[in-house]
Each structure stands twice: as C-alpha cells, then as structure tokens.
Amino acid sequence: MNDLSEEPTARDGEPEASSGHGLSAQFIETVTRALEHDDLATAKSLAAPLHYSDLGDLLETLDIEQRAKLIEQIRDDFDPVVLTELDDTVREQVIEQLGMKEVAEAVAEMDSDDAIFVVGELDEHEQDALLASLPAEDRTVIREGLAYEEGTAGRLMQREVVALPEAMTVGEALDFLREDEDLPADFYDVILVDPRHFPVGTVPLSRVVVARRPIALNTLIAKDMKTVPVNMDQEEVAFLFRQRDFTSAPVVDEAGRLVGVITIDDIVDVIDEEHEEDIMRLAGVGEGDNLFTAVMGTVRSRFTWLLTYVVCAFAAASVIRLFQGSISEMVALAILMPIVAAMGGTASVQTLTVAVRAIAMKELTPANALRNVGKEVVVAFLNGMVFAVLVGVIAAIWFDNAALGGVIGLAIVLNLLVAGLYGSIMPVLMQRIGLDPAVASSAFATAITDIFGFFVFLGLATLILL
C-alpha cells in the first residue's frame, strides 16, 4: 500500500488543492484514498486549511461514509460558513452529524444573512430546536429574517450595516470605524442616514479611505444609489445589481427606513440559483433533482414530467392512428415522418430557450414582443425553406417520388413556422398571466410540433399522393 503522507500535496506549507479553478482531480483523489485507507490524519491535514467554498465542494464529492469520516476529523475546526455552500441533501447530512448544539454555535458565528439562509433550509421542528439554543439577540434577528417571504430582499439581506450620520466628517467616520468592534467582516459602502434612519446616500469605502479627514461624508455620496424594498423579488434585485454594477445596496422597510444591506456575493448566488431553476424547468426536471438526491427522490422528481411526456406521446400517436391506412399504403411515410417531428421539436426548443433567456435578462418585454415574434417567424420560414429543399430532394431521390419530396418539404416549412410561433409567444403569455416562462418547457414544445408535424405531413400525403 502506498504511503499517502509522502505524496507531494503541499507547497510552502499549504495543500496544493487547486488547479486554478476549484479543486484539482488529483487533490480530491488523494483525500478520497486517504479516507478509504483510514489515513485520517492525512485527510485532515489536507482538508482543514481549505477555503470554505473548496471544503464544501470536497464534501459534496465524497460519498456518505467518506464525508462522515472527514467531518469527524475537522469537527473542531469546522468553518460554519461551509454550510451555506452545500447542496440541501448534503447539508442535512452534515447538520445531522454535527448535532443541533454544534450547529447552533456555528450559526451564532455567521453573518445574519448566512445564518438566516441555513436556518431557513431546516424543517420547522429543526428550526425551533436550533433557535432555542441561540442567544436571545441572535434568535430575534433570525426570526425577523425568516418572517420575510423566501426569495425576497428581506430574506436575502444582511442585518449588519455600516450606517453613519450624514453630518459626519471623514475623520470622525474613520475614528468610529476603527473603534467599533461590531462591524461586519466585509463591507463595501458606508450608508449615510438622516436622524430618522432614512438612507440619504452611500459612500464607497475607497472614497472614505483616500479623502482628507475634514471633508464631510455627504460630499462623497455616490450619485447612483438605489434603495431596495424588503419585499422586492430577489430576481429583480439581481437585475438591479447587474444593471448598475453595484457591490452593495441598502434595503429599506415599508416606511423607507434602513433595515439591512445586500452585497454582491449574495447576488452571485441568486443569479446562479435563478439560472439553474430556469434550466431545470426548461428540461422538465424538478428543482430538487441533482447528483445528491436519493434514488426515490429523483424518481418522484422526474415522474410528473415523464408522465407529461407519455400523455403528449399518446396524443401524437393518436394523430398517426388517424392516418394508419395511408401509412400502410405508402411505407415511406412512416420512414420520413420522424424527420418532420424532430426538426419541429428542435426548432421550438431553440426559440423557446432564447425567449426565456431574454425574458430573464429583461430584454424581451411586452413592448418588443411582437417584433420578436415577427423575427422568429421570418427565421423559421427561411430555415424551413432551406431544409425543405434539402430534405425534399433527398426524399425524392431516395424513394424516386418527386411529389413525396414536395410534401415533406412543405410539411417542414409549416412545422418550423409553428415552432417559431410557439417558442416566441408562449413564454411571453405565461409571463403575462404570472407564471414562470420556463414552465413552457420542451415537453410541451415537442408535443405541439410532433402533433402538428404528423398531422400536416400525413394529411398532405393523403390528399396529394393517395
């Protein structure tokens, strides 16, 4: 057996974990082998110095038994922020192993936004047990955060805010900041407030650091401050950050008073989360379906959409059944009809994906929706004409039947037009009625183009060729 401790895993006293972007495959393999061979000291020496995000990735990579071994080894040095980086399923396993008492101690060390996130992911009885173990002040802050609806700025914001009176000078501000022991671990802006605690502006920390001491803070205010209402949807907050290139933004309550701040690190997570959600829905996959979900959980997550596909498939099959006599007379129809359906389905998913992405980026709105529909119809027609000629010529030569080539060519043009219309109109309509546009997923897009494609192709063939 190889001596794992002699492998070159360190440089200047630090583990050589990263290959530039995340953990290296060699590092993960070394830790895994150490755990498999119960070389726990080596596993601990490799894992303990990792950044919390890298440790989270490592824990997700390990199987349940290996993960339990590693957690036991690093328990005393466990960075609580790791919990915010873990998949829901993995987080539950880690929390169960650590125990509620240790998790409560970890939560008490976190920034309020991270603490609220972790507690919010627990079951109700687990939340009650954890909150009961927290100091009264922390418990109050977390309960207030949980009172806001999930997915809003109120749930996302951090309560630790650097707020100073607008009349302060730079020198007074610097003295105050140096003496205050309760400052957030990281902050980017100083928020200026009036006597009623209403935000009047933000001053980037860089301006405070380089300005002369006698200068008034309110002369350094950034011009583009935007306040975020506590009930604003997190997707809208992310859009605001993306549009204005903010690093942080103050959050206000219904009366306009400052209650928290949202920082860019949280927005990056929101953007990633919203992107993942749209991708999953477009593919007809449940949000909880991932690498870490148990087998039966994955089965349940996928069952509904698979059932939807079955219903759609039977609908398409019923159209084919209407023309079974035509198919029996001309077997070539059965050979060619999947081409019509496949092209329509692919085109509709292409258009649908572009439209959903444009809606998410707020590029596609009711104001330009009609123009986009027109563009997609033209694109569908031009692509349809090109592939009508290509497929029509091949079919005509293959079956020595020019009329058959013309029929399939016309069917392709019509089906691509339907695909373009569905993909460009349906997401906008779903948004207008308050539904997620991504729910107009590939399952329905494929069903529409399959049913229409089969009907047009087989119907034209019956009228023209038979």
MIVEXZA-244715 format. One line per 10 residues: their letters; for each residue x, y, z of C-alpha. Coordinates in nm, 2 decimals, decimal comma, padded with zeros to 4 digits, m for minus. Example, Ala and Ser with C-alpha at 12.3 -4.5 7.8 and 13.67 -1.06 7.14 Angstrom:
AS> 01,23 m00,45 00,78 | 01,37 m00,11 00,71
This chain:
MNDLSEEPTA> 00,00 00,00 00,00 | 00,13 00,35 m00,09 | 00,22 00,58 00,19 | m00,03 00,87 00,12 | 00,15 01,10 00,35 | 00,46 01,10 00,13 | 00,27 01,23 m00,18 | 00,36 01,58 m00,29 | 00,04 01,75 m00,18 | 00,18 02,06 m00,02
RDGEPEASSG> 00,38 02,37 m00,12 | 00,51 02,62 00,13 | 00,31 02,45 00,40 | m00,02 02,48 00,21 | m00,21 02,19 00,04 | m00,18 02,20 m00,34 | m00,56 02,17 m00,37 | m00,65 02,40 m00,66 | m00,57 02,36 m01,03 | m00,67 02,72 m01,09
HGLSAQFIET> m01,05 02,68 m01,09 | m01,17 02,47 m00,80 | m01,02 02,16 m00,65 | m00,79 01,96 m00,87 | m00,88 01,60 m00,95 | m00,55 01,48 m00,81 | m00,62 01,65 m00,48 | m00,97 01,50 m00,45 | m00,84 01,16 m00,54 | m00,57 01,19 m00,27
VTRALEHDDL> m00,82 01,28 00,00 | m01,06 01,01 m00,11 | m00,79 00,74 m00,10 | m00,67 00,86 00,24 | m01,03 00,82 00,38 | m01,07 00,48 00,21 | m00,75 00,36 00,38 | m00,84 00,52 00,71 | m00,54 00,75 00,69 | m00,74 01,01 00,87
ATAKSLAAPL> m00,45 01,23 00,98 | m00,36 01,29 00,61 | m00,72 01,36 00,52 | m00,75 01,61 00,80 | m00,42 01,79 00,71 | m00,54 01,83 00,35 | m00,89 01,94 00,42 | m00,86 02,16 00,73 | m00,68 02,45 00,55 | m00,92 02,47 00,26
HYSDLGDLLE> m01,13 02,78 00,19 | m01,49 02,71 00,30 | m01,61 02,70 m00,06 | m01,35 02,45 m00,16 | m01,43 02,24 00,15 | m01,79 02,25 00,05 | m01,70 02,12 m00,29 | m01,49 01,84 m00,14 | m01,77 01,73 00,10 | m02,01 01,71 m00,19
TLDIEQRAKL> m01,77 01,50 m00,39 | m01,73 01,24 m00,12 | m01,98 00,96 m00,06 | m02,17 00,94 00,27 | m01,93 00,73 00,46 | m01,62 00,93 00,35 | m01,80 01,25 00,42 | m01,88 01,14 00,77 | m01,52 01,04 00,84 | m01,39 01,37 00,72
IEQIRDDFDP> m01,64 01,58 00,92 | m01,55 01,39 01,23 | m01,18 01,48 01,18 | m01,23 01,85 01,11 | m01,52 01,90 01,36 | m01,32 02,11 01,60 | m01,20 02,34 01,32 | m01,52 02,33 01,11 | m01,59 02,67 00,94 | m01,97 02,72 00,98
VVLTELDDTV> m01,99 02,92 00,65 | m01,93 02,59 00,47 | m02,30 02,51 00,54 | m02,41 02,78 00,30 | m02,21 02,62 00,02 | m02,36 02,28 00,04 | m02,64 02,12 m00,15 | m02,96 02,08 00,05 | m02,92 01,70 00,08 | m02,55 01,71 00,18
REQVIEQLGM> m02,62 02,00 00,43 | m02,88 01,79 00,60 | m02,63 01,50 00,64 | m02,36 01,73 00,78 | m02,61 01,90 01,03 | m02,73 01,57 01,15 | m02,37 01,45 01,21 | m02,26 01,77 01,38 | m02,57 01,78 01,61 | m02,80 02,07 01,67
KEVAEAVAEM> m02,60 02,21 01,96 | m02,29 02,25 01,74 | m02,49 02,38 01,45 | m02,64 02,64 01,68 | m02,29 02,75 01,79 | m02,19 02,77 01,43 | m02,50 02,98 01,33 | m02,43 03,22 01,61 | m02,09 03,29 01,45 | m02,23 03,36 01,10
DSDDAIFVVG> m02,33 03,69 00,94 | m02,71 03,73 00,97 | m02,78 03,66 00,61 | m02,59 03,33 00,61 | m02,74 03,23 00,94 | m03,10 03,30 00,81 | m03,02 03,10 00,50 | m02,90 02,80 00,69 | m03,19 02,81 00,95 | m03,44 02,86 00,67
ELDEHEQDAL> m03,33 02,54 00,50 | m03,42 02,33 00,81 | m03,75 02,16 00,88 | m03,98 02,35 01,11 | m03,91 02,14 01,42 | m03,54 02,16 01,35 | m03,57 02,54 01,33 | m03,74 02,55 01,66 | m03,47 02,33 01,82 | m03,19 02,53 01,68
LASLPAEDRT> m03,34 02,87 01,76 | m03,40 02,76 02,12 | m03,02 02,70 02,15 | m02,93 03,05 02,03 | m02,88 03,37 02,24 | m03,19 03,58 02,25 | m03,04 03,86 02,03 | m02,94 03,62 01,75 | m03,27 03,44 01,78 | m03,47 03,76 01,74
VIREGLAYEE> m03,26 03,86 01,43 | m03,31 03,52 01,26 | m03,69 03,51 01,34 | m03,73 03,86 01,19 | m03,54 03,74 00,88 | m03,75 03,43 00,84 | m04,06 03,64 00,86 | m03,99 03,77 00,52 | m04,11 03,57 00,22 | m03,84 03,34 00,07
GTAGRLMQRE> m03,69 03,48 m00,24 | m03,72 03,84 m00,14 | m03,47 04,11 m00,05 | m03,57 04,08 00,32 | m03,47 03,72 00,33 | m03,15 03,79 00,14 | m03,02 04,09 00,32 | m02,76 04,12 00,59 | m02,86 04,30 00,91 | m02,51 04,41 01,00
VVALPEAMTV> m02,49 04,75 00,83 | m02,23 05,03 00,85 | m02,46 05,33 00,88 | m02,33 05,67 00,98 | m02,49 06,01 01,03 | m02,49 06,22 00,72 | m02,32 06,51 00,91 | m02,01 06,32 00,99 | m01,67 06,40 00,85 | m01,43 06,15 00,71
GEALDFLRED> m01,21 06,18 01,01 | m01,49 06,11 01,25 | m01,60 05,82 01,04 | m01,26 05,66 01,03 | m01,22 05,70 01,41 | m01,56 05,55 01,46 | m01,50 05,25 01,23 | m01,16 05,18 01,40 | m01,31 05,17 01,74 | m01,63 04,98 01,66
EDLPADFYDV> m01,59 04,61 01,74 | m01,92 04,50 01,59 | m01,86 04,59 01,22 | m01,94 04,33 00,95 | m01,65 04,12 00,85 | m01,67 04,26 00,50 | m01,84 04,58 00,37 | m01,80 04,79 00,06 | m02,00 05,10 00,12 | m02,08 05,33 00,41
ILVDPRHFPV> m02,45 05,42 00,42 | m02,54 05,77 00,53 | m02,87 05,81 00,72 | m03,07 06,11 00,85 | m03,19 06,13 01,21 | m03,49 05,92 01,13 | m03,26 05,64 00,99 | m03,37 05,70 00,63 | m03,08 05,63 00,39 | m02,97 05,95 00,21
GTVPLSRVVV> m02,68 05,81 00,02 | m02,39 05,56 00,00 | m02,02 05,64 00,01 | m01,78 05,38 m00,13 | m01,53 05,27 00,13 | m01,25 05,36 m00,11 | m01,36 05,73 m00,11 | m01,36 05,73 00,27 | m01,01 05,59 00,29 | m00,85 05,84 00,04
ARRPIALNTL> m01,04 06,15 00,14 | m00,89 06,41 00,38 | m01,02 06,40 00,74 | m01,21 06,74 00,74 | m01,42 06,65 00,43 | m01,79 06,59 00,50 | m01,91 06,24 00,41 | m02,22 06,38 00,23 | m01,99 06,54 m00,03 | m01,86 06,20 m00,13
IAKDMKTVPV> m02,20 06,03 m00,19 | m02,23 05,81 m00,49 | m02,48 05,95 m00,74 | m02,65 05,63 m00,84 | m02,77 05,50 m00,50 | m03,09 05,28 m00,52 | m03,27 05,15 m00,22 | m03,42 04,80 m00,23 | m03,76 04,74 m00,07 | m03,76 04,44 00,16
NMDQEEVAFL> m04,04 04,27 m00,04 | m03,86 04,30 m00,38 | m03,81 03,97 m00,56 | m03,45 03,85 m00,55 | m03,45 03,82 m00,93 | m03,54 04,19 m00,95 | m03,26 04,27 m00,70 | m03,01 04,07 m00,92 | m03,12 04,27 m01,22 | m03,07 04,60 m01,04
FRQRDFTSAP> m02,71 04,49 m00,94 | m02,63 04,38 m01,29 | m02,77 04,70 m01,45 | m02,60 04,94 m01,21 | m02,28 04,74 m01,13 | m02,35 04,76 m00,76 | m02,13 04,60 m00,50 | m02,39 04,66 m00,23 | m02,73 04,83 m00,19 | m02,93 04,94 00,12
VVDEAGRLVG> m03,26 04,76 00,20 | m03,55 04,96 00,34 | m03,87 04,87 00,51 | m04,22 04,98 00,41 | m04,16 05,32 00,58 | m03,83 05,37 00,40 | m03,61 05,32 00,70 | m03,28 05,13 00,66 | m03,30 04,77 00,78 | m03,02 04,59 00,61
VITIDDIVDV> m02,78 04,57 00,31 | m02,74 04,33 00,02 | m02,39 04,25 m00,11 | m02,26 04,13 m00,44 | m02,16 03,79 m00,31 | m02,53 03,71 m00,23 | m02,64 03,83 m00,57 | m02,39 03,60 m00,75 | m02,56 03,31 m00,57 | m02,91 03,44 m00,67
IDEEHEEDIM> m02,81 03,47 m01,04 | m02,67 03,11 m01,02 | m02,99 02,99 m00,85 | m03,22 03,15 m01,10 | m03,02 03,03 m01,39 | m03,03 02,67 m01,25 | m03,40 02,69 m01,19 | m03,48 02,80 m01,55 | m03,25 02,53 m01,70 | m03,42 02,26 m01,49
RLAGVGEGDN> m03,77 02,38 m01,58 | m03,69 02,40 m01,95 | m03,57 02,04 m01,94 | m03,87 01,93 m01,75 | m03,68 01,83 m01,43 | m03,78 01,91 m01,07 | m03,57 02,17 m00,88 | m03,47 01,92 m00,62 | m03,32 01,67 m00,87 | m02,95 01,67 m00,86
LFTAVMGTVR> m02,64 01,44 m00,80 | m02,70 01,43 m00,43 | m03,07 01,34 m00,43 | m03,16 00,99 m00,32 | m03,29 00,74 m00,58 | m03,65 00,75 m00,48 | m03,64 01,13 m00,45 | m03,51 01,15 m00,81 | m03,78 00,91 m00,92 | m04,05 01,12 m00,77
SRFTWLLTYV> m03,90 01,44 m00,91 | m03,89 01,31 m01,26 | m04,21 01,11 m01,26 | m04,45 01,40 m01,32 | m04,27 01,53 m01,63 | m04,22 01,18 m01,77 | m04,59 01,13 m01,73 | m04,65 01,45 m01,92 | m04,42 01,32 m02,20 | m04,63 01,00 m02,21
VCAFAAASVI> m04,95 01,19 m02,24 | m04,81 01,40 m02,52 | m04,67 01,10 m02,69 | m05,01 00,93 m02,69 | m05,16 01,25 m02,83 | m04,91 01,23 m03,12 | m04,97 00,86 m03,16 | m05,34 00,92 m03,19 | m05,28 01,16 m03,48 | m05,07 00,89 m03,65
RLFQGSISEM> m05,35 00,64 m03,59 | m05,59 00,86 m03,79 | m05,37 00,80 m04,10 | m05,27 00,44 m04,05 | m05,44 00,35 m04,37 | m05,22 00,60 m04,56 | m04,91 00,47 m04,39 | m05,00 00,11 m04,48 | m05,04 00,21 m04,84 | m04,71 00,41 m04,85
VALAILMPIV> m04,45 00,28 m04,61 | m04,22 00,57 m04,70 | m04,44 00,80 m04,49 | m04,35 00,60 m04,17 | m03,99 00,63 m04,25 | m03,99 01,01 m04,32 | m04,24 01,14 m04,06 | m03,99 01,14 m03,77 | m03,78 01,39 m03,96 | m04,06 01,64 m03,97
AAMGGTASVQ> m04,13 01,60 m03,60 | m03,76 01,61 m03,50 | m03,70 01,93 m03,69 | m04,00 02,10 m03,54 | m03,92 01,99 m03,19 | m03,56 02,11 m03,22 | m03,66 02,45 m03,37 | m03,92 02,51 m03,10 | m03,68 02,44 m02,81 | m03,42 02,67 m02,98
TLTVAVRAIA> m03,67 02,96 m03,00 | m03,81 02,88 m02,65 | m03,46 02,89 m02,49 | m03,37 03,22 m02,65 | m03,71 03,37 m02,54 | m03,68 03,25 m02,18 | m03,33 03,38 m02,15 | m03,43 03,72 m02,30 | m03,72 03,75 m02,05 | m03,48 03,67 m01,76
MKELTPANAL> m03,25 03,94 m01,88 | m03,54 04,18 m01,93 | m03,45 04,21 m02,30 | m03,79 04,07 m02,41 | m04,08 04,28 m02,29 | m04,44 04,33 m02,39 | m04,32 04,64 m02,58 | m04,10 04,44 m02,82 | m04,27 04,10 m02,80 | m04,45 04,14 m03,13
RNVGKEVVVA> m04,13 04,24 m03,31 | m03,96 03,93 m03,17 | m04,24 03,71 m03,29 | m04,20 03,86 m03,64 | m03,83 03,80 m03,64 | m03,88 03,43 m03,53 | m04,14 03,37 m03,80 | m03,90 03,50 m04,06 | m03,62 03,29 m03,92 | m03,84 02,98 m03,91
FLNGMVFAVL> m03,96 03,05 m04,27 | m03,60 03,09 m04,41 | m03,47 02,78 m04,22 | m03,78 02,59 m04,33 | m03,72 02,68 m04,70 | m03,36 02,57 m04,68 | m03,43 02,24 m04,51 | m03,74 02,18 m04,73 | m03,52 02,18 m05,03 | m03,25 01,97 m04,87
VGVIAAIWFD> m03,48 01,71 m04,72 | m03,73 01,72 m05,01 | m03,45 01,65 m05,27 | m03,31 01,36 m05,06 | m03,66 01,21 m05,01 | m03,74 01,24 m05,38 | m03,42 01,07 m05,48 | m03,44 00,81 m05,21 | m03,79 00,70 m05,29 | m03,79 00,80 m05,66
NAALGGVIGL> m04,10 01,02 m05,59 | m04,08 01,40 m05,66 | m04,43 01,46 m05,51 | m04,33 01,29 m05,19 | m04,03 01,53 m05,17 | m04,26 01,82 m05,22 | m04,50 01,71 m04,95 | m04,23 01,66 m04,68 | m04,07 01,99 m04,78 | m04,40 02,18 m04,73
AIVLNLLVAG> m04,46 02,00 m04,40 | m04,12 02,11 m04,27 | m04,18 02,47 m04,36 | m04,52 02,47 m04,19 | m04,40 02,29 m03,88 | m04,10 02,52 m03,84 | m04,34 02,82 m03,85 | m04,55 02,67 m03,58 | m04,23 02,60 m03,38 | m04,12 02,96 m03,41
LYGSIMPVLM> m04,46 03,09 m03,31 | m04,49 02,87 m03,00 | m04,14 02,93 m02,89 | m04,17 03,31 m02,92 | m04,53 03,36 m02,80 | m04,58 03,11 m02,52 | m04,31 03,24 m02,27 | m04,45 03,59 m02,31 | m04,80 03,48 m02,25 | m04,70 03,28 m01,94
QRIGLDPAVA> m04,52 03,58 m01,80 | m04,83 03,79 m01,86 | m05,05 03,56 m01,66 | m04,80 03,54 m01,37 | m04,64 03,20 m01,45 | m04,27 03,12 m01,49 | m04,19 03,14 m01,86 | m03,96 02,84 m01,83 | m04,26 02,62 m01,75 | m04,34 02,64 m02,12
SSAFATAITD> m04,08 02,36 m02,14 | m03,95 02,13 m02,41 | m04,22 01,87 m02,31 | m04,50 02,09 m02,44 | m04,29 02,24 m02,73 | m04,21 01,89 m02,86 | m04,57 01,78 m02,82 | m04,71 02,07 m03,02 | m04,46 02,03 m03,30 | m04,50 01,65 m03,31
IFGFFVFLGL> m04,88 01,66 m03,32 | m04,89 01,94 m03,58 | m04,60 01,79 m03,79 | m04,75 01,44 m03,81 | m05,10 01,59 m03,89 | m04,97 01,82 m04,17 | m04,73 01,57 m04,32 | m04,96 01,27 m04,32 | m05,26 01,49 m04,41 | m05,09 01,64 m04,72
ATLILL> m04,96 01,30 m04,82 | m05,31 01,15 m04,80 | m05,46 01,44 m05,01 | m05,18 01,46 m05,27 | m05,02 01,12 m05,30 | m05,30 00,87 m05,23
